[in-house]
Amino acid sequence: MTYHTQKNLPISRAIRKDKIENFTLFISAFTTKNNVYLMEQNYIDELNPAYNVCKTVGQKYNISIKRNPMSDEQRLKLSLKKGKANHRYGIKHTKEALIKMRDNHPNTKPIYQIKKH
């Protein structure tokens, strides 16, 4: 294993200083794939580990954690707003609005159009 990719992380500095042999990997619990972020956040909140740079799970990767999932009633209300029941149904955005949305979106790459002569 190499630990040189994240040189400035506190855990990386500690491993270089104290050597990997002085650290222990401890598996505290097993969980399902769907529950892993919630469980990790609970451990961070309870233990307040010194080597955790991000105090919120998924912050680095923009992952949202659902602490209070929607109730069946809320899901039903949302599902009833699809199609013609939606307040935006049938309304088209103007070309100017589409261009503004595209230009202001952080993941948009420029699109080049080739004019035919």
C-alpha positions in Angstrom: 0.0 0.0 0.0 1.1 3.5 -0.7 0.1 6.5 1.5 1.6 9.2 -0.7 -1.5 10.2 -2.6 -3.0 12.3 0.2 0.2 13.7 1.8 -1.4 16.4 3.9 -4.2 14.5 5.5 -3.7 14.1 9.3 -3.8 10.3 9.1 -1.2 10.3 6.4 1.2 12.5 8.4 0.6 10.3 11.5 1.4 7.1 9.6 4.6 8.5 8.2 5.6 9.8 11.6 4.7 6.8 13.8 4.9 4.0 11.1 2.0 1.8 9.9 2.9 -1.0 12.3 1.7 1.2 15.2 -1.8 1.5 13.8 -4.6 -1.1 14.2 -7.5 -1.7 11.8 -10.6 -2.4 13.7 -13.9 -3.4 12.0 -16.5 -2.0 14.4 -19.7 -3.1 12.6 -21.1 -4.6 9.5 -24.0 -3.0 7.6 -25.8 -2.9 4.3 -24.7 -0.8 1.3 -27.8 1.4 1.7 -27.0 2.1 5.4 -23.3 2.7 5.3 -23.3 6.5 5.2 -25.8 6.9 8.0 -23.8 4.5 10.2 -20.5 6.2 9.4 -22.1 9.6 10.3 -23.3 8.2 13.6 -19.8 7.0 14.5 -18.3 10.4 13.5 -20.9 12.2 15.7 -20.4 9.9 18.7 -16.6 9.3 18.6 -15.4 12.6 17.1 -12.3 11.0 15.7 -9.1 13.1 15.5 -8.1 11.9 12.0 -11.4 12.6 10.3 -11.0 15.7 8.1 -14.6 15.9 7.0 -17.1 16.0 9.9 -20.0 15.3 7.5 -20.0 12.0 5.6 -20.1 12.4 1.8 -19.2 16.1 1.9 -16.2 15.6 -0.3 -18.2 13.6 -2.9 -21.4 15.7 -2.6 -23.4 12.8 -1.2 -26.6 13.7 0.7 -27.5 11.6 3.7 -31.2 10.9 4.3 -31.7 11.1 8.0 -35.5 11.4 7.8 -36.8 9.4 4.9 -40.1 10.4 3.4 -43.3 8.8 4.8 -45.7 6.9 2.5 -48.0 9.9 2.7 -45.3 12.3 1.4 -44.4 9.9 -1.4 -48.0 9.7 -2.5 -48.4 13.5 -2.5 -45.3 13.8 -4.7 -46.4 11.0 -7.1 -49.8 12.7 -7.6 -48.0 15.9 -8.9 -46.7 14.1 -12.0 -47.8 14.9 -15.5 -50.7 17.2 -16.0 -51.1 17.7 -12.2 -47.6 19.4 -12.0 -47.7 23.2 -11.9 -45.0 23.4 -14.7 -46.7 20.9 -17.1 -46.7 22.1 -20.7 -44.7 25.3 -19.9 -41.6 25.5 -22.1 -38.5 27.4 -21.2 -37.4 30.2 -23.5 -34.1 29.8 -25.5 -32.6 32.6 -23.4 -33.5 30.8 -20.1 -32.1 27.5 -21.4 -28.8 29.2 -22.4 -28.6 30.8 -18.9 -29.3 27.5 -17.2 -26.7 25.7 -19.3 -24.1 28.5 -18.8 -24.6 28.6 -15.0 -24.6 24.9 -14.4 -21.2 23.8 -12.9 -20.9 20.6 -14.9 -21.7 22.1 -18.3 -19.1 21.7 -21.0 -19.0 24.2 -23.9 -20.9 23.0 -26.9 -19.5 24.0 -30.3 -21.8 24.3 -33.3 -20.4 23.9 -36.7 -22.0 26.2 -39.3 -22.5 24.7 -42.7 -21.6 27.0 -45.6 
